[in-house]
């Protein structure tokens, strides 16, 4: 795992072009040709196997292009292709936290231990307890990964890691610094946050995210469990050498990276983040965008799991994701009402394209 409103048919456009022997789908919009050219050149340079890329423009229109190989036996890439979105899942977990706080079900400053079994030890330091907000701002002091992750299948490394193993690690871990003293990206921390929220809600993480986010936004083909429709539309993941690889199952750290989605659904999600006046959920989403603390990099901060960069005088709010065969990126500039989503079915990062589409070309 890396840091890793529904667009109308008119907005998405109607033009579909098939180019040469590889599939390239372009839906007419303000930047369709630019996007198609960019992703075609990356795939031809072997920087990706297949890509689906889209933008939302200030006037509300969308542009989308798909190019490359979906994998053997898979349907051609398009807006309905299913990808593992990896750590972009973390911002869904942040929205769940903000939503539950808004409903009075939790408080941001509640110790996470409050929502875990009484016999589970959560590390403390200097009289301070790790809170839900500490986990969401990557400042809990917990490491990126626990030291007892020893997968029986390295191609699906989280599949057999249990909650009991997570609690065992937490029970013996000593924090190396004070809580809140420093930013340190932690899959463990956000996985723990997702687990605490599902325990508080009394339902699985997947059921909770579906009830609170996916259903209200009509994200019909996003989830953890692959439905028959999702299996039919799945883009196969690829390694760095172009070999088809396994999908990942992430039961214990679901809140850190387990979701799968399509471009159709991710555009709905991006649009909702850009529309603060859309309703209670959209208002709650805005709370996750607010700067909460600095990170270790210049011109960068973190909100509730969202990373916030100052670039060329613009504020870009973003997160990326990665699993064993996929890399993804989602970001937006709320002031200019611009967003971009990059979905790829290989492990090579194309984050720079997402930043370029939102903030402009690197100088």
Kinemage of the C-alpha trace (Angstrom):
@kinemage 1
@onewidth
@group {chain A} dominant
@subgroup {mainchain}
@vectorlist {calphas} color= white
{ca unk a 1} P 0.000 0.000 0.000
{ca unk a 2} L 1.342 3.385 -0.980
{ca unk a 3} L 0.896 6.824 0.574
{ca unk a 4} L 1.047 5.476 -0.622
{ca unk a 5} P -22.224 14.110 -8.175
{ca unk a 6} L -22.569 11.858 -11.044
{ca unk a 7} L -21.149 13.122 -14.365
{ca unk a 8} L -23.751 13.182 -17.095
{ca unk a 9} L -23.378 11.445 -20.432
{ca unk a 10} L -23.132 14.879 -22.041
{ca unk a 11} L -20.287 15.861 -19.718
{ca unk a 12} L -18.358 12.683 -20.348
{ca unk a 13} L -18.900 13.062 -24.072
{ca unk a 14} L -19.861 10.657 -26.750
{ca unk a 15} L -16.897 10.211 -29.058
{ca unk a 16} L -15.115 6.848 -28.943
{ca unk a 17} L -12.021 6.276 -31.019
{ca unk a 18} L -10.199 2.971 -31.443
{ca unk a 19} L -6.519 3.492 -32.264
{ca unk a 20} L -4.273 0.859 -33.914
{ca unk a 21} L -3.876 -2.558 -32.309
{ca unk a 22} L -3.972 -1.329 -28.717
{ca unk a 23} L -7.183 0.010 -27.278
{ca unk a 24} L -7.436 3.740 -26.818
{ca unk a 25} L -10.834 5.053 -25.738
{ca unk a 26} L -11.300 8.830 -25.689
{ca unk a 27} L -14.478 10.484 -24.456
{ca unk a 28} L -14.869 13.988 -25.814
{ca unk a 29} L -14.245 16.727 -23.270
{ca unk a 30} L -12.005 19.689 -22.710
{ca unk a 31} L -8.744 17.767 -22.429
{ca unk a 32} L -9.411 14.352 -23.964
{ca unk a 33} L -6.725 14.574 -26.666
{ca unk a 34} L -4.108 15.831 -24.192
{ca unk a 35} L -4.805 12.964 -21.798
{ca unk a 36} L -4.878 10.337 -24.542
{ca unk a 37} L -1.527 11.524 -25.910
{ca unk a 38} L 0.056 11.561 -22.462
{ca unk a 39} L -0.977 8.048 -21.488
{ca unk a 40} L -0.270 6.556 -24.930
{ca unk a 41} L 3.322 7.843 -24.773
{ca unk a 42} L 3.801 6.443 -21.261
{ca unk a 43} L 2.593 2.999 -22.248
{ca unk a 44} L 4.717 2.979 -25.388
{ca unk a 45} L 7.705 3.893 -23.162
{ca unk a 46} L 6.793 0.924 -20.911
{ca unk a 47} L 6.010 3.172 -17.958
{ca unk a 48} L 2.638 1.455 -17.627
{ca unk a 49} L 0.720 -1.550 -18.954
{ca unk a 50} L -2.718 0.033 -19.074
{ca unk a 51} L -4.155 3.329 -17.870
{ca unk a 52} L -7.514 4.992 -17.415
{ca unk a 53} L -7.166 8.719 -16.709
{ca unk a 54} L -9.811 11.407 -16.245
{ca unk a 55} L -10.179 15.024 -15.198
{ca unk a 56} L -12.943 17.257 -13.903
{ca unk a 57} L -12.741 20.789 -15.279
{ca unk a 58} L -13.857 24.086 -13.684
{ca unk a 59} L -17.042 24.126 -15.782
{ca unk a 60} L -17.997 20.683 -14.427
{ca unk a 61} L -17.191 18.800 -17.620
{ca unk a 62} L -15.092 15.627 -17.620
{ca unk a 63} L -12.454 14.267 -19.975
{ca unk a 64} L -11.437 10.621 -19.986
{ca unk a 65} L -9.108 8.368 -21.937
{ca unk a 66} L -8.097 4.716 -21.646
{ca unk a 67} L -5.156 3.056 -23.341
{ca unk a 68} L -3.181 -0.151 -23.068
{ca unk a 69} L -3.569 -3.752 -22.021
{ca unk a 70} L -6.134 -4.870 -19.454
{ca unk a 71} L -4.546 -8.307 -19.197
{ca unk a 72} L -5.240 -11.731 -20.728
{ca unk a 73} L -8.945 -12.486 -21.007
{ca unk a 74} L -9.947 -9.107 -19.561
{ca unk a 75} L -12.384 -6.673 -21.104
{ca unk a 76} L -10.830 -3.668 -22.894
{ca unk a 77} L -10.031 -0.802 -20.564
{ca unk a 78} L -12.730 1.824 -20.128
{ca unk a 79} L -14.452 3.887 -17.438
{ca unk a 80} L -15.938 0.716 -15.912
{ca unk a 81} L -12.663 -1.212 -15.569
{ca unk a 82} L -12.048 -2.272 -11.959
{ca unk a 83} L -8.727 -1.444 -10.263
{ca unk a 84} L -7.360 -1.922 -6.766
{ca unk a 85} L -7.038 1.640 -5.446
{ca unk a 86} L -4.736 0.724 -2.536
{ca unk a 87} L -4.006 3.541 -0.097
{ca unk a 88} L -6.591 5.893 -1.591
{ca unk a 89} L -8.771 3.781 0.717
{ca unk a 90} L -7.234 5.782 3.581
{ca unk a 91} L -9.180 8.920 2.663
{ca unk a 92} L -12.424 6.913 2.771
{ca unk a 93} L -11.431 5.892 6.302
{ca unk a 94} L -10.816 9.546 7.179
{ca unk a 95} L -14.275 10.465 5.892
{ca unk a 96} L -15.793 7.677 7.993
{ca unk a 97} L -14.027 9.126 11.040
{ca unk a 98} L -15.256 12.646 10.273
{ca unk a 99} L -18.777 11.341 9.654
{ca unk a 100} L -18.887 9.387 12.916
{ca unk a 101} L -17.568 12.418 14.799
{ca unk a 102} L -20.192 14.634 13.159
{ca unk a 103} L -22.898 12.195 14.284
{ca unk a 104} L -21.546 12.150 17.839
{ca unk a 105} L -20.597 8.477 17.651
{ca unk a 106} L -16.934 9.212 18.373
{ca unk a 107} L -14.745 12.201 19.165
{ca unk a 108} L -11.599 12.957 17.197
{ca unk a 109} L -9.606 13.156 20.424
{ca unk a 110} L -10.885 9.835 21.763
{ca unk a 111} L -8.099 7.353 22.547
{ca unk a 112} L -8.260 4.532 20.018
{ca unk a 113} L -8.081 2.102 22.956
{ca unk a 114} L -11.621 3.175 23.875
{ca unk a 115} L -12.919 1.203 20.881
{ca unk a 116} L -10.787 -1.917 21.293
{ca unk a 117} L -11.073 -4.897 23.645
{ca unk a 118} L -10.164 -4.001 27.228
{ca unk a 119} L -7.249 -6.434 27.317
{ca unk a 120} L -5.524 -4.910 24.269
{ca unk a 121} L -2.521 -2.749 25.133
{ca unk a 122} L -1.978 0.312 22.934
{ca unk a 123} L 1.422 1.958 23.407
{ca unk a 124} L 1.522 5.293 25.228
{ca unk a 125} L 4.271 7.810 25.847
{ca unk a 126} L 4.781 10.723 28.229
{ca unk a 127} L 1.291 10.269 29.612
{ca unk a 128} L -0.280 10.710 26.154
{ca unk a 129} L -2.575 8.174 24.475
{ca unk a 130} L -2.900 7.630 20.724
{ca unk a 131} L -6.153 9.214 19.534
{ca unk a 132} L -8.280 8.598 16.467
{ca unk a 133} L -7.059 11.899 14.990
{ca unk a 134} L -3.418 10.947 15.627
{ca unk a 135} L -3.969 7.861 13.465
{ca unk a 136} L -5.665 9.891 10.733
{ca unk a 137} L -2.877 12.487 10.630
{ca unk a 138} L -0.084 9.887 10.544
{ca unk a 139} L 1.409 11.243 13.770
{ca unk a 140} L 0.735 8.383 16.202
{ca unk a 141} L 4.348 7.236 16.422
{ca unk a 142} L 3.410 3.801 15.074
{ca unk a 143} L 5.650 2.403 12.311
{ca unk a 144} L 4.720 1.924 8.680
{ca unk a 145} L 4.277 -1.824 9.161
{ca unk a 146} L 4.346 -4.280 12.117
{ca unk a 147} L 7.374 -6.537 12.417
{ca unk a 148} L 5.304 -9.712 12.616
{ca unk a 149} L 3.948 -9.543 9.058
{ca unk a 150} L 5.334 -12.755 7.608
{ca unk a 151} L 3.082 -13.742 4.708
{ca unk a 152} L 2.775 -17.337 3.617
{ca unk a 153} L 2.194 -15.993 0.090
{ca unk a 154} L 4.366 -12.954 -0.747
{ca unk a 155} L 2.158 -12.251 -3.768
{ca unk a 156} L -0.791 -11.662 -1.402
{ca unk a 157} L 1.069 -10.433 1.680
{ca unk a 158} L -1.782 -9.206 3.885
{ca unk a 159} L -4.209 -12.079 3.315
{ca unk a 160} L -3.288 -14.123 6.385
{ca unk a 161} L -2.387 -11.303 8.767
{ca unk a 162} L -4.869 -11.399 11.646
{ca unk a 163} L -6.286 -8.938 14.142
{ca unk a 164} L -4.707 -11.041 16.910
{ca unk a 165} L -1.298 -10.536 15.298
{ca unk a 166} L -1.896 -6.788 15.091
{ca unk a 167} L -2.836 -6.664 18.782
{ca unk a 168} L 0.206 -8.773 19.670
{ca unk a 169} L 2.500 -6.292 17.924
{ca unk a 170} L 0.844 -3.262 19.513
{ca unk a 171} L 1.100 -4.866 22.950
{ca unk a 172} L 4.890 -5.049 22.844
{ca unk a 173} L 5.757 -2.011 20.727
{ca unk a 174} L 7.559 0.934 22.318
{ca unk a 175} L 6.958 4.302 20.701
{ca unk a 176} L 10.268 5.896 19.584
{ca unk a 177} L 9.024 9.467 20.043
{ca unk a 178} L 6.199 11.413 21.630
{ca unk a 179} L 2.782 11.043 20.039
{ca unk a 180} L 2.142 13.925 17.658
{ca unk a 181} L 5.804 14.919 17.527
{ca unk a 182} L 6.471 13.859 13.971
{ca unk a 183} L 4.772 12.721 10.768
{ca unk a 184} L 5.415 9.062 9.902
{ca unk a 185} L 3.293 7.332 7.273
{ca unk a 186} L 1.778 4.198 8.787
{ca unk a 187} L -0.338 1.557 7.099
{ca unk a 188} L -0.581 -0.066 10.517
{ca unk a 189} L -1.983 3.116 12.047
{ca unk a 190} L -4.746 3.615 9.500
{ca unk a 191} L -5.510 -0.106 9.493
{ca unk a 192} L -5.967 0.154 13.268
{ca unk a 193} L -8.196 3.219 12.794
{ca unk a 194} L -10.439 1.366 10.342
{ca unk a 195} L -10.683 -1.574 12.740
{ca unk a 196} L -11.630 0.701 15.655
{ca unk a 197} L -14.343 2.409 13.593
{ca unk a 198} L -15.868 -0.868 12.460
{ca unk a 199} L -15.937 -2.092 16.074
{ca unk a 200} L -17.656 1.141 17.138
{ca unk a 201} L -20.228 0.784 14.353
{ca unk a 202} L -20.792 -2.910 14.986
{ca unk a 203} L -20.353 -3.864 11.341
{ca unk a 204} L -17.559 -4.669 8.920
{ca unk a 205} L -15.420 -1.917 7.421
{ca unk a 206} L -16.852 -2.710 3.995
{ca unk a 207} L -20.452 -2.518 5.239
{ca unk a 208} L -19.691 0.750 7.035
{ca unk a 209} L -18.042 2.454 4.064
{ca unk a 210} L -20.845 1.276 1.804
{ca unk a 211} L -23.544 2.631 4.113
{ca unk a 212} L -21.890 5.972 4.858
{ca unk a 213} L -20.094 6.836 1.575
{ca unk a 214} L -20.611 4.487 -1.374
{ca unk a 215} L -24.404 4.254 -1.331
{ca unk a 216} L -25.007 8.006 -0.815
{ca unk a 217} L -22.660 8.800 -3.721
{ca unk a 218} L -24.089 5.996 -5.905
{ca unk a 219} L -20.663 4.384 -6.206
{ca unk a 220} L -22.243 1.126 -7.304
{ca unk a 221} L -19.108 -0.774 -8.296
{ca unk a 222} L -16.738 0.110 -5.469
{ca unk a 223} L -16.027 -2.256 -2.601
{ca unk a 224} L -13.695 -4.834 -1.148
{ca unk a 225} L -15.508 -8.032 -2.085
{ca unk a 226} L -15.350 -8.605 -5.827
{ca unk a 227} L -18.905 -9.006 -7.105
{ca unk a 228} L -19.529 -11.000 -10.306
{ca unk a 229} L -19.798 -7.670 -12.188
{ca unk a 230} L -16.475 -6.493 -10.746
{ca unk a 231} L -14.778 -9.772 -11.657
{ca unk a 232} L -16.070 -9.415 -15.221
{ca unk a 233} L -14.676 -5.854 -15.451
{ca unk a 234} L -11.438 -6.417 -13.523
{ca unk a 235} L -8.235 -5.085 -15.091
{ca unk a 236} L -5.482 -7.610 -14.326
{ca unk a 237} L -2.618 -6.279 -12.203
{ca unk a 238} L 0.964 -6.472 -13.510
{ca unk a 239} L 4.457 -6.499 -12.011
{ca unk a 240} L 7.297 -4.202 -13.052
{ca unk a 241} L 8.332 -6.697 -15.752
{ca unk a 242} L 4.808 -6.884 -17.160
{ca unk a 243} L 3.757 -10.233 -15.693
{ca unk a 244} L 0.181 -10.714 -14.494
{ca unk a 245} L 0.105 -10.918 -10.697
{ca unk a 246} L -2.313 -11.746 -7.897
{ca unk a 247} L -4.884 -9.422 -6.435
{ca unk a 248} L -4.398 -8.494 -2.789
{ca unk a 249} L -6.721 -9.373 0.088
{ca unk a 250} L -6.370 -7.059 3.105
{ca unk a 251} L -8.768 -8.160 5.862
{ca unk a 252} L -7.130 -6.719 8.988
{ca unk a 253} L -5.830 -3.488 7.431
{ca unk a 254} L -8.924 -2.968 5.254
{ca unk a 255} L -9.123 0.735 6.142
{ca unk a 256} L -5.579 1.263 4.889
{ca unk a 257} L -5.864 -0.169 1.398
{ca unk a 258} L -8.509 -2.770 0.562
{ca unk a 259} L -10.949 -0.948 -1.746
{ca unk a 260} L -11.409 -1.592 -5.469
{ca unk a 261} L -13.153 0.851 -7.777
{ca unk a 262} L -13.771 2.118 -11.295
{ca unk a 263} L -13.146 5.453 -12.969
{ca unk a 264} L -16.904 6.033 -13.152
{ca unk a 265} L -17.124 5.759 -9.371
{ca unk a 266} L -13.894 7.620 -8.631
{ca unk a 267} L -15.139 10.598 -10.643
{ca unk a 268} L -18.270 10.621 -8.475
{ca unk a 269} L -16.052 10.591 -5.392
{ca unk a 270} L -13.786 13.358 -6.715
{ca unk a 271} L -16.784 15.481 -7.675
{ca unk a 272} L -18.279 15.101 -4.197
{ca unk a 273} L -15.031 16.354 -2.660
{ca unk a 274} L -15.212 19.438 -4.897
{ca unk a 275} L -18.825 20.260 -3.953
{ca unk a 276} L -19.073 21.440 -0.325
{ca unk a 277} L -22.701 22.460 -0.799
{ca unk a 278} L -23.869 19.034 -1.914
{ca unk a 279} L -25.209 17.875 1.451
{ca unk a 280} L -24.155 16.646 4.889
{ca unk a 281} L -21.700 14.066 3.539
{ca unk a 282} L -20.010 16.634 1.319
{ca unk a 283} L -19.784 19.019 4.282
{ca unk a 284} L -18.167 16.280 6.355
{ca unk a 285} L -15.729 15.557 3.526
{ca unk a 286} L -14.547 19.171 3.655
{ca unk a 287} L -13.419 18.658 7.247
{ca unk a 288} L -10.940 16.014 6.105
{ca unk a 289} L -9.273 18.496 3.721
{ca unk a 290} L -8.251 20.959 6.448
{ca unk a 291} L -4.548 21.152 7.296
{ca unk a 292} L -3.977 19.374 10.613
{ca unk a 293} L -0.176 19.211 10.801
{ca unk a 294} L 2.982 19.541 8.727
{ca unk a 295} L 4.860 16.611 7.226
{ca unk a 296} L 8.584 16.119 6.767
{ca unk a 297} L 8.589 17.856 3.377
{ca unk a 298} L 8.590 21.518 2.371
{ca unk a 299} L 5.279 22.955 1.175
{ca unk a 300} L 3.426 19.851 2.349
{ca unk a 301} L 0.922 19.192 5.126
{ca unk a 302} L -1.610 16.532 6.021
{ca unk a 303} L -5.303 16.788 6.743
{ca unk a 304} L -7.258 13.727 7.770
{ca unk a 305} L -5.287 11.273 5.622
{ca unk a 306} L -5.336 13.651 2.644
{ca unk a 307} L -1.889 15.013 1.703
{ca unk a 308} L -1.851 18.751 0.908
{ca unk a 309} L 0.848 20.264 -1.301
{ca unk a 310} L 1.504 23.871 -2.251
{ca unk a 311} L 2.543 23.800 -5.918
{ca unk a 312} L 3.039 26.864 -8.124
{ca unk a 313} L 0.781 28.906 -5.878
{ca unk a 314} L -1.923 26.236 -5.941
{ca unk a 315} L -3.155 23.916 -3.194
{ca unk a 316} L -3.377 20.313 -4.382
{ca unk a 317} L -5.143 17.850 -2.074
{ca unk a 318} L -4.287 14.271 -3.003
{ca unk a 319} L -3.541 10.669 -2.142
{ca unk a 320} L -2.072 7.826 -4.108
{ca unk a 321} L -2.269 4.073 -3.785
{ca unk a 322} L -0.427 0.933 -4.697
{ca unk a 323} L -0.855 -2.805 -4.356
{ca unk a 324} L 1.038 -5.693 -5.921
{ca unk a 325} L -0.165 -4.935 -9.440
{ca unk a 326} L -1.744 -1.463 -9.433
{ca unk a 327} L -0.849 2.200 -8.902
{ca unk a 328} L -3.462 4.927 -8.541
{ca unk a 329} L -3.686 8.668 -7.849
{ca unk a 330} L -6.499 11.064 -6.969
{ca unk a 331} L -6.123 14.803 -6.429
{ca unk a 332} L -7.909 18.117 -6.766
{ca unk a 333} L -7.604 21.878 -6.464
{ca unk a 334} L -10.764 23.124 -4.770
{ca unk a 335} L -10.120 26.785 -5.554
{ca unk a 336} L -10.095 26.109 -9.304
{ca unk a 337} L -12.561 23.177 -9.116
{ca unk a 338} L -10.173 20.870 -10.975
{ca unk a 339} L -9.615 17.169 -10.217
{ca unk a 340} L -7.753 14.268 -11.790
{ca unk a 341} L -7.802 10.497 -11.323
{ca unk a 342} L -5.099 8.145 -12.610
{ca unk a 343} L -5.737 4.382 -12.524
{ca unk a 344} L -3.080 1.949 -13.746
{ca unk a 345} L -2.829 -1.843 -13.712
{ca unk a 346} L 0.900 -2.118 -13.079
{ca unk a 347} L 3.291 -1.219 -10.249
{ca unk a 348} L 4.943 1.715 -12.037
{ca unk a 349} L 3.960 5.049 -10.534
{ca unk a 350} L 2.429 7.735 -12.738
{ca unk a 351} L 1.741 10.189 -9.918
{ca unk a 352} L 3.505 12.935 -11.855
{ca unk a 353} L 0.780 12.822 -14.497
{ca unk a 354} L -1.890 13.408 -11.858
{ca unk a 355} L -0.030 16.405 -10.437
{ca unk a 356} L 0.517 17.760 -13.943
{ca unk a 357} L -3.173 17.518 -14.809
{ca unk a 358} L -4.177 19.373 -11.643
{ca unk a 359} L -1.336 21.853 -11.105
{ca unk a 360} L 0.173 22.159 -14.588
{ca unk a 361} L 3.414 20.856 -16.158
{ca unk a 362} L 6.587 20.722 -14.082
{ca unk a 363} L 8.984 23.570 -14.910
